[in-house]
């Protein structure tokens, strides 16, 4: 069966059609029908006309019911939001793997629905949740490995991201998290389940009409390149950036070949201003690490060029480069303009180094109001920051998909 978009076959149109048929079934409608034919119908003929119209009503209702049941009830122009990447977009996959990098405990999630710690590295929702809601889909994107969800839940949005991962496979080894290639393997498995749930044609339509959100790369620099001496010896910063850009291109081409057509690749934010980096890089005196920020900006410039080339090379691809760098930099340097009071330290614990298990409910220093902080823990933004960034991305980068 053909996949109908909400615009092509809306509930309003169904109701309009039903009103037309109801009028035809009424005495007034029957009289109008008779006048137009310019002849008097016998009682037997009238019964035949009404019987025919009632049969059409039943057939129409059956078709409408089938379509409304089978198609996920959204007002979105995209069928689903499918997420790949790291902790900036992980909604809880790390809960199900053997790694120390988890956040499925309090105070994480204290401002989420029902105060639940889902595995999101924030006090509440993260950017993909707000983007999904802004696109007319669900208000939170479920993690693929979460056993409390199934393919019915994933049909309009699913997250394959793993906190701590990177474009470079070696990055995922540092904290034993899922490498990006494993995220793709789970995506292939998801496609198989989706076809079993929706059927081949409709599943392919959902795959093609979904928006693919990718946020990854910070860990490649902070957990890998700048942390492990072997990478510094093997590559210059410029060479490592080029290496990562090549890997990003391969990944985007891979999911394109699997059916993805609408994509958004997020650039890097000024990670030299993260509280953890400003604390541990003592030679900078708590200032932002400009060397790191330059690396982020240069990576973004190269990635933007890569996006341009891929759009030219891959037929039908709609790939957007979403660059949050300037917005996040503005928030960090002018926090009051965005309603924040604290940018140097995070809300959780002392705010200088706590993350994951160091950020637990026993820490007596955790703030009471996270909405005044840019950062939730020493590495991740608060729900409020996530919402600001997501709204900016929706308005300026994803408008074509709305």
Residue, then its C-alpha position, 0 to 999 in steps of 0.5 A: x500500500x502506498x504511504x500517505x503523508x499527513x498533508x496528502x491524506x489528513x483527518x480533516x479531508x476524511x471528515x470533509x468526505x464523510x460530510x459529503x457522503x452523509x449529505x448524499x444519503x439525506x433526503x435533501x441529497x436524494x432530491x438533488x440527485x433526482x433533480x439533476x437526472x431530471x426524472x422521477x425515481x421509483x422507490x426501488x431505484x431510490x433504495x438502490x441509490x441509498x444502498x450504493x451510497x452506504x456501501x461506498x461509505x463503508x468502503x471509505x471508512x474501511x480505507x480511512x481506518x486502515x490508513x489511520x491505524x497503520x501510519x504513525x500519528x504525527x504532523x511531521x514532514x519527516x517520518x522519524x528521527x534517527x540518531x547516531x553519535x556520542x553522549x551529546x545525543x545518547x538517550x540511554x544505550x550505555x545503560x545496556x553495555x559494560x562500561x563505566x560511562x553511565x548516567x542512569x542514576x540520580x541526580x541525572x534526569x532529576x528534571x526529566x519526565x517523572x524525574x527519571x534517570x534514563x541514561x541521558x547525560x543531563x538533568x533533563x532532556x537532550x537536544x534530539x528530544x527537543x528536535x524530535x518534538x519540534x519536528x512534530x514527532x515524539x517528545x523524547x527519542x528512545x534508546x535502541x537498546x532499552x528493553x522497555x521499548x520495541x519496534x512500534x516505539x522506534x517507528x517514529x524515532x530511535x537513538x543508536x548513539x553511545x556516550x564516549x564514542x567517536x569517529x575513530x574506532x580507537x576512541x570507543x576503546x578508551x571507555x569500552x563503549x560502542x564504536x560507530x560501526x556498531x551503531x550502524x550494525x544496530x541500525x541494519x538490525x532496526x531496518x529488518x525489524x521495521x520491515x517486519x512491522x510495517x512491510x517492505x514498501x512502507x518501511x523503505x518509505x520511512x527509512x527514506x523520509x526519516x531525518x538522520x541526526x549525527x553528533x560526534x567528534x568531541x571525544x576523538x580530540x579530548x579522550x583520544x588525540x590530546x589524551x593519548x601520546x601515540x596519536x600526537x606522535x602519529x598525526x599533526x592536528x591538521x592530519x588528524x582532522x583530515x583523518x576524522x573527516x574521511x571517516x565521517x564521509x565514509x559513515x555518511x556514505x554508508x547510511x546513504x547506501x542503506x537508504x538514508x536521504x535526509x541528514x544533519x551532521x552537527x559540527x563541534x562546539x568550543x570544547x576548550x571551554x568545558x569546565x573539565x578542560x578548564x580545570x585540568x589544563x592548569x597552565x591556562x589559568x581556568x580560561x578556555x583552551x584556545x588551542x582546543x577551540x581552534x581545532x574545533x573551528x578548523x574541523x568544522x570548516x573542513x566538515x562543511x566542505x565535506x558536506x558540500x562535496x557529498x551533496x554533489x556526489x550522492x544523488x538525492x542526498x539532502x545533507x545539512x551541516x549544523x554548526x553550533x559553535x558560534x551559538x555555544x560560544x555566545x552562551x559561554x561568553x555572554x551567559x546573562x543574555x540567555x538567562x544563565x548565571x553560571x558558566x565556569x562551573x557546572x551544576x553537579x557537585x563542585x562543577x569542576x570535574x564531576x561526571x558520570x559516577x562522580x556526579x551522584x546523589x550523595x554529592x552535597x555540592x550539587x546546585x538546586x536550580x540547574x536552569x541557571x547553569x550552562x553545564x549540568x556536569x563538567x562535560x555536558x550541558x543542562x536541559x536549558x542549554x540543550x533546548x536553546x541549541x535545539x531551537x536554534x538548529x530547528x530554526x536555522x538548519x532544519x527548516x527545510x525538513x519542517 
